[in-house]
Amino acid sequence: MIPLTRQSARPFLPVLAALCGVLLAGPLAAQTPLPAGEPLVAGDALTAFTPQLEPAARDQARLEIVPAAGPGFSRAWRIATLKDTSPMAAIELRALNARPVAVGDVAILRFFARATEISDETGGGRVQLVVRRNGVDWNSSFEGDFTLNRQWQEILVPFVWSQDFAAEGAALMLRFGFKRQTVEIGGLDAIYYGKSQAFASLPRTRFTYAGREPDAPWRQQALAHIEQIRKGDFAVKVTDAAGRPVAGAKVTVMQTRSAFQWGAALQMERLSVDTPDNLRYRQVTEELFNAASTENDLKWPVWLGEWQGGFSQAQTLAGLHWLQDRGFYLRGHVFVWPGRKNLPQTVQDLIGTPRQAEIPALVLEHIREEARATKGLLREWDVLNEPFTNHDLMDLFGREIMPAWFQTAREELPDAKLFFNDFSNHDATTDADHVKHFEATTRFLLEHGAPVDGLGLQAHFNGRPNAPENILAVLDRYQAEFHLPVRMTEFDVWTRDEELQADFTRDFLILCYSHPSVVGVQHWGFWETSHWRPSAAMFRADWSEKPNARVYRDLVLHQWRTNLSGRTDADGRYVARGFQGDYVLTVEAGGRRVEKGFTLAPGAKVAELNVTLP
């Protein structure tokens, strides 16, 4: 793992930055020299960026070029977000690439930014940078969120193009759909290097997060909580055939599985079709995880065969059986994703027609059909997914349509846990609207008879991760009101800064394991070749481990596993404490040997284990 040593403490960062050619975010008096390259955008970079506003945001923003006395520039964009706005893309400055680019090409964007008016409770302004196709596409070349103060800060963002694009096929987007604020952006420069410069050689602004420091108090408290809530006591009593205590017997205790669910979203094709990479995929799956879900295979259009390549119901069921045979805790994703684009084409075609009223019954029929086809395989389901941004069904039929989805799932699957899942609901300081909507929707579901058994927090992070304390505060908030278990359902950290990625992975796993409401953490994939955001993976395409994989392995398979050995006392007893989960106990004395399994269950009293030597 990334070590928690004094060498990584904050006073050493300027020295490391100077040695590594890395710039830390902060006010500067001059621009950093950049290697010569070609312009990436046409003409003046400042005016190459033009305003793009969603219709609903046209009265919520004012964008204009104003005089500015910044480091090396005299004009800047002033972006006033007049009202709290969502989503981030509602208010945007966008520039298109003036020349073709190829996958693997390197470029850099430089801009200076400051916030002159701030309303966010964190005391900072915000801007998000996204580099990707000029249109909808999740495979971005860069995506990052930047916190701004009242001083000019130089922000340097090198990136590698993830796809080939013709001229004007890609866009550099600066987004401002946040809380009310006024932000100024100047000193814009976009340079294309192709493959003449190595990505690692370019200067960059390095980002961090509050609570990353080695002696952060929140982490010390969290580790103490883990010792309290994730361990149990056990006592081994060893006697001979006559019932007499056996002193000095050797006792070995080995944990084989954690009670906490450490999982990943998996592609069923890779569990069902034999190739060298797929065999390695299965090997890593078994080695690292004890829980899993489908990634796309159970989504409604996929289940019906509307997606091309690599999908079939038979293959999905085969993959689930493979996992069940190996003892994985399995969850289904997802019964209802209520945005129009996520519905089967046959259902989309009914919208706006005289047959539109048939849709609610079709949704319930789908839940019944898929539940029956997978019954006995899945112990948990995401029933409702992402209603904050996917609400077309509710717009058409009212939000009263939602409780029946849970009720129908309960009728078909009386023993399955039913979850409500959404994204950006893990930090009220950075997305208060999403957190409030998640709470309000959960409240509405429960008040209207929906059997909601758990809350799903997707937990996707970019290159500016949230402060762990903020996430813990939201977990406390949900626990206080709803008293429901929480699962982190789609965890990943999307950044090319592998040290930051590993440090935050370490801290995220610690904070989750330390909170009593959290029952599991599921990664949204783990291998670069099969990941929706390749740079977020734990394994590169050649299966080499990244630092975040080493962090995960060290915590989950070593630090949070119990393996003990000792001797019984004069009364034939051996008493110890271990992490909750499944164990193999071995007792040896005088050439005699007994082996048995036992479980330290969450919330259980002391496990009393009696062993009689033959």
N, C-alpha and C positions, 0 to 999 in steps of 0.2 A: 504494500500500500504506500501511498505518499506519506512519509513519516511526519509525525508531529514533533519536530525538533526546533530548537531555538534558531537553527540556520534558516528556517523558513519564516521567522518572525518578521513583523513589519519593518523594524529598523534596517534590515538587510536588503529590503527590496530595491532601493535606489542603486545599490552596488550591483546586484544581480542584473538590474535593467541595463546598466551601463555595459556590463560584460556581454550581455546577450543581444544588444541592439534593440531592446524592448523599451517602449515608452509607457509610463504609468499615467493613467488619466489624471489630469490636473492642469491648472492654468500655466500657460507658457507665454513668453514675450516675443517669440519668433517662430517661424515655421521650420519644421524639421526638413533638412535636405533630403530629396528623394532621387533615386537613380533615374536617368533619362529614359523615356519611353515614348509611346505614341499616345495621342489623345484618344480616350475611350468614347467621349461624347463630342458632339459637333459644336464648334464655336466656343463662346464664352461658357464655361461650366456653370456659372451662376444662373444664366438665363436658359441654359439647356434643361434645367429643372423647371417644370411648369406645374401649376396647381391642378390637382385632380380631386374633386369633391363628390361624394355620394349625394344623391338628391336630398336625402333627409338631413344632410349636414350643411347645406348651402347657407342656412341662416345661423350656423353655429361656429363659423370660422371667418377670419379675415386674413388674407395672405397678400403681402406687398413687399417690394424691394425698397429698402430705406438706406440712408447714409449710415455708415458704421465705422468706427475707428478701431478696427481689430488688428491683430498681428499680421501685417502684410496685405491687408485688403481694406477697402473703403466703402464697400456696399455689402448688404446682407439681406437675406429673406427674413422678414418678420412674420411669424405665424401665430396668430392669436386664436386660441381655442376658447371661444366665448362661453360655451356651456360644457358641462361634463358630457363627453362623447364616447360612443362605442359603435362599431369596433375600431381598432387602431387605424385600419385602412380607410375610414370614412373621410379623413383629412390627410392629404398626401401631396408631396412634391415628387414628380417622376421625370427621369431622364432615360432616353433610349440609347443603346449602344450604336455608335456611328459606323462601326466596322464589324465584319464577321469575327466570331470567336469560336474556339474549338475546346472540347473537353480537355481539361488539364492545363489550359492556358492560365497565366497568372495576371492579376491586375490589382490595383490599389485605389481606394477612395479615401480622400482626405477632406475633412471639413472641420471648421471651428464652430462651437455652439455654446450658447449660454441661455439661461432662463431669466427673464426680467420680471415676470409675474408668476407666482407659484401658489397653488391652492392645495396641492396634495399634502396629506398629513405626514409624509416622509420628509418634507422640506425640500424636495427636488422636482425639477421638471423632467420631461421624458421625450425621447425621440426613438423610433424604431427604424432600423435599416434592413431592407429586404432586397436581395439581388436574385432575380429568377426570371422565368419566361414572362413576356409582356402579356399576361393573361393568367388564368388559374393553373397552378402547378405547385405541388408541395415539395418538389425536389429543388430547393433553393441552393444557390452557390454560397449564399451567406444570409443569416438572419440573426439579428442581435438587438438588444434593448439597451439604451444608454441613459443613465441618470445624469442630469445637468444641474450645476449650481449657477450662481449669479456672475461668475467670472468666465471669460472666454477659455474654453478647453479645446485643445487640438485632439481630434479623434482620427486615427489612422487605421484603416481596415483593409489589409491585404486579403485576397480571396482567390480561390481556384474555381474556374468555371466547371460546373458539374455536367454541362451538356454543350453540344454544338448549337450555335445560334447564327442565323444570317443577320445582316445589319438591320437594326430596329426590331429584332426578334426577342430581345431581352430588355429588362427594365431595372434601373436602380431607383428604389422607392424609399423616401424618407416619410415616415408616418407620424401623425400627431393626434390621433383620436384617443385622447386620454382625459384626465380631469382638466378643469379650466386652468389655462396657463398661457403665457406668452413666451415664445422661444425665438431666438435669432440664430440663423445659420449662415455663415460666411466662409470665405477662403476655400471654396469648393474646388476640388481638383480630382479628375478621374483619369488614371494612366493605365495603359495597356502594355504589358511586357511580353505577352506570348509565353514562350519557354526560355526567354533570355535571362530571366531572373528566377532564382529559386524562391518558392513561397517562404521558406524558413529564414531567408536572408533579409527580408524586407522589414523595416521598422513597423511596429504595430502598437496600438494602445491596449495594454493589458487590463483586464477587468477582474474584479474580485467580488466578494459579497461580505456583508457584515456577519461576524461570527466564524470567519475562516481561521482566525489566529489560533496558534497552538494551545493557548491557555484560555480559550473562550469559556466563560462561566456556564453558558447554556450546555456545552458539551460535557463538562464535568458533572453537571446535574443529570443530564440524560444518561450517562454511563452508570451513575448511581441508581437511577430508576430501573435500568435494565437488570442490574443485579437483584433488585427487589421484585420486579414483576415477571421476569422471564425465567426464573429459576424455581426449582422445587427441592424439598428435602427427601432423602430416602435413608432407610436403615436396613442393613442386611444382618440377619440372625442365622448363624451357621451352627448346626447341631449334628451329632452322629446318629446312627440308627437307633441308639437307645435314648435319644433326646438330650444328651449331654452337650453343653457348649463346647465348640472346637476353637481353641485359642490359636492364634498365629496362622490361620488359614489365609492363603493368598486370594485377594478379591480383585478382579479386574472388571471395570465398567467402561463400555464403549458405546457412545451414542451413534446410532445409525441414521436417524432422521430427526429434523427439527419439527416441533409442533407448530411453529410459525410457518406460514406459507410463502416460500421464496419461489417465484414463478417467472414465466415468460410467455408471451404470445407467440404461437408457433404456426408454421405453415404445414398443413396436413400432407401436402405432396411430398415434403421432405421426410416425413415419417413413413411414407408408403412406397416410394419409388427408390430403388437402389442405384445410387451413384457413389463414387468416392466421397464427394462433398456431403451428400445426404447421410452417409454412414457416419461421417465425422460430426455432422449436425446432431444426430441422435446421441452419439457418444457424449458430446458436451451437454446436451439436454439432461441426460441421466446423471452426469457428474455434478452439475451445478444446481439443479432445481428439483423441487418436490411438488410443484403446482404448475398449472398451465391453462391457457385458453386457446381457442382458435383465433387467428388474426383476422382473416376475411371469410373463411369457409362457411360460416353460419350466418353471414349477413343475408338478408332476404333475397336480393337479386342474384347473389352468388349461389345460394341454395337452389334457386330455380334454374340455374344454368345459363344466366345471362352474361356472365363474365367469360371471356375467352381464355383458354389455356390453363392447365394446371389445377382445374377444379372439377369435382364431381361429388355427388352425395355418397357414392360407394367409397370413394377415396377419403372423404371426411370421416365417415364412420370407421374406416380401417385405422386412420390415425388416432381417433379417440380410443379405440380398443387397444391400440399399442400402448398408449399412455396409461389407460386404466390397468392393464396387465402389470404395469410397473409401479403401481401404487400412487400415481399422481392424483392430487386434488384437482378436479377439472371444473372449469367454469365456461359457460357459453356466452358468446358475444356475437350478435345481439338480437333480441326479438324485434324491437321497434326503434328505428332511427328515423324520426318523423319529418325529416326534410324531404321535399319533393325529389331531389336528385338522388336520394338514397332508397327510393321506393322502386319496386319492379316496374318495368316499362308498361306492363299491362295495367298496373294501378295508376301510373302517371297519366295514361291515356284516358282515364275516366274523369279526371279533374276538369271541371268546366263543362261537362256534358250532362244530359239528363240522368245518366247512370251514376253520377258522383255520389249519391246517397248510399250506394252499395259498398263504399270503401270501408267504413268502420267494421262491417261484418267480415270483410275480406281480411282485415288486420287480425281479428280474433281467430278466424279460420287458419291463418298462417301460424299464429302462436300455437294453436292446438296441433296442427300437423307436424311442426318442427319439434315440439315437445315430445310427441308420441314417437317420432322417428329416433330420437336420441335418449329416450327414457332409460334410466339406469346407468347412463354414462357420465352425466354432468350433475354435479352437486350444487351448482350455483349458476345463476344467469343474470346478465345485464338485461333487464326488461326494457328500460327506457334510456336512450343515449342522446346526450347533447341537445336538450330542448332550448337552451339559451339561444343557439344559432340555427337550430333545425326545428322549426315550429309550424311548418305548413299544414300538417294535419290538425293542429290546434287552431290555426287561423281559419280553417274550413269548418270545423265541427265543434269548436270550443274546447277549452282545456278539460272540460268534464269527460272528454273521451279517454283521458289517461288512466284513471283508476281501474277501468275494466281490463286494461292490458295486464295489470298485476293480478287482478282477481281471476282472470282466465288462466294465467300461468300457474297460480296456486291450485286451481281445480285440477289441472293436468299433472302438476308436479308438487304434491303436498309436502314433500320432504326437502325440496330444493330451496336454497337461499335466494331471494329475489332482490336485486340491486338497482338503484338509480345512479347512473353514471354521467359525469360531465367533465369538461376541461376548464382550466383557469379558475378553479374554485378552491385553491389551496393557499391564497394570500390576499387578505382583505385590504392590504395597503397598496397593492398594485392592480387589483381588479375587484374593487368593492362591489360593482354592479353584478358581476358574475356570482360572487359569494352570496349576495342578497337574493338573487334570483334562485340560486340553488337551495337556499334556506326556505324561501317562499314556496317553491315547487314541492319540496319535501313536506312542508307543513300542509300544503293543499292535498297532496296525495294521502297523507295519514288521516287528515280530517274527513276525507271522502272515502274511507274504507279500503284504501290500497294497502295490501300486506307487504310493505317495504321492510325488508330484513337487513339491508345494509346500504352504505353510501360508497360510491366509487369516485375517487379523485384521480383523474388521469395522470397528473403530475409530469407534464412535459416541460422541460426547461431549456432555455437557450444559453447564449454565452454570457449572460448577466444573471446568474441564478438568484433566487429569492433568499432572504435571510432565514436561516433555520428557525429562529425565534418567531418570525411572522407565521411560518407554517404551523408551528406548535400552538400558537395562539388561535388559529382557525380550528385546529383539531380540538382544542379545549372548548371552543365556541359550539361546535357541532355536538360534542359529547354532552355539554351542559343542557342543550335543548332537546336532542333527539335520543340520546342513549343507545345509539345504533353502532354496530361494528363498521369500521372503515377499511377499505382496501385501496391501496395505490395501484391502479389498474393498468397504466400505460407509461411507466416511468422511463424516461431517457433524458440525457443531457446533450444537447445539440450544439457542439462547438468543436473547432479544431485545436483549441487550447487544451491539450490532453492532461496537463497538470491541474488546471482548473476543473476539468471534467472529473478527474479522479478524486480531487479533494471534496468536490460537492457530492459525488457518489458516496464517499465515506460518510459525510455529514448527514446526507439524506437517509441513508440506511440506519445510522445511529438514532436520528430523531424519530424515525418511524418505529423502530424496535423499542424505543423508550416510552412510547405513548400507549396507554392501556387500551385505547379504542381500536388500534390498528391490528388487523389480523393477518395482513400479508402485503408484500410488495411484488408487483409483477412488472418485469421489464417488457417494453414493447419491441421485442426482438433482441438479438444479441450478436448476429453475424452481419458484417458489412454488406455482403452480397444479397442478403435477404432482410434488409432493413429499410423502412420507409424514409429514414434520414440517415444515410450511410455513416456520416461522421459521428453519429451518436452511438454506434455499435460498441460492443466490448471486444470483438475479435475482428481483425482485418480480413480482407478477402483471402489471404494466404493462411488464415487460421492462427496467425501470431497474436498473442494476447496484448491488449492495450493496458495502460496503467489502471483504468477503471475496472478492468476484469481482475487484475491482481488485487485491487482493493476489495472487491466483492468476495473473491476467493478467501482472502485472509480473514475478513470479518465473519462471513457466513459459515465457512467450512473449517475454520481454525479457532478464532477467538471465541465464537459463539457455539462451539461444540464442546462437550464434556467427555474427556477420556481420562480415567483415574485408575490407580491401583494402590493397594495397601494391604494391611494385615488386620485380622480380627483381634479384638482385645481379649482380656481374660474371660469376659462373659460371652465370647463368640460373636461380638457385634462389630460392624463396620458402618459408621455413619458419615454421610457426606451430602453435598448439595450440587445440583447440576442443572443445566439448561433443560427446559421442558421439551419432551420429545420421546422417541423410542430408543430403547437400549438393549444391549446384550450383556448379561451378567455372567461372569465365569468365576467359579470358586474351586480352588485346588488345595488339597492337603493330603499328605501321606500317600501319594500316588493315586488318589481318588480325584475325580473331576466332575463337576456339574455345571451345565450351561442352561440358562433360561432367559427369556425376554421379559421386559417390563416397560411401562410407560410412566413418565412424569407428565401428568396432564395439567393444563392451566387451571388454576383455582383449586386443585386437589390438596388434601392434607398430606401429611408425611406418608410416603409409600413404605409400607412394612413388607420386607421380602424375607421369607423363611426358606432356607436351603438345608436339606438333609443330605449329608454325605452317605453314600452306600457303604 
